[in-house]
Amino acid sequence: PNGDLARQVEPRSATGESTMFVNCNRNKQSMAVNLKTDEGREIMRRLIGETDVFVHNMRMKAIERLGLDAKTLHKINQGLIYCSAIGFGSDGPYADRPAYDDVIQA
């Protein structure tokens, strides 16, 4: 529930925030939501209704299990731009392998 790991990186600013996180996320609105709870998924569904773009880096099986696949979200918001930034593609032998930001950018 702490969100992006970059929030933990040193050094910290005068306000106690990770300077790396502040630099990478300036002028963004963000929040941490536990998608493994009913309450968290309901929060996400409400946000999707007001969102222009949804970007995720979860494995396809995980995103489907959470009900956050493109087909489901487009039922909530037909105009939603859905972006899946997964590490190893949606099919093939490595499709279910997890990845994170640095792997995806490589």
Backbone hydrogen bonds, N-H to C=O, Kabsch-Sander energy under -0.5 kcal/mol:
donor,donor_aa,acceptor,acceptor_aa,energy
7,R,4,D,-1.8
8,Q,5,L,-2.1
9,V,6,A,-0.8
13,S,17,E,-3.4
16,G,13,S,-1.8
19,T,11,P,-2.4
21,F,6,A,-0.6
22,V,18,S,-2.5
23,N,19,T,-2.4
24,C,20,M,-2.3
25,N,21,F,-1.5
26,R,23,N,-0.6
28,K,25,N,-1.9
33,V,31,M,-0.5
35,L,33,V,-1.1
37,T,34,N,-1.4
41,R,37,T,-2.2
42,E,38,D,-2.2
43,I,39,E,-2.3
44,M,40,G,-2.1
45,R,41,R,-2.3
46,R,42,E,-2.2
47,L,43,I,-2.3
48,I,44,M,-2.6
49,G,45,R,-1.4
50,E,47,L,-1.5
51,T,48,I,-1.2
54,F,81,I,-2.9
56,H,83,C,-2.0
63,I,59,R,-2.5
64,E,60,M,-2.4
65,R,61,K,-2.2
66,L,62,A,-1.8
67,G,64,E,-1.2
68,L,63,I,-2.8
73,L,69,D,-2.5
74,H,70,A,-2.5
75,K,71,K,-0.7
75,K,72,T,-0.7
76,I,72,T,-0.7
76,I,73,L,-0.7
77,N,73,L,-2.5
80,L,77,N,-1.6
81,I,52,D,-2.6
82,Y,80,L,-0.6
83,C,54,F,-3.2
83,C,81,I,-0.6
85,A,56,H,-3.2
85,A,83,C,-0.7
86,I,84,S,-0.9
95,A,92,G,-1.3
97,R,94,Y,-2.1
103,V,100,Y,-0.9
104,I,100,Y,-2.3
105,Q,101,D,-2.4
106,A,102,D,-1.1
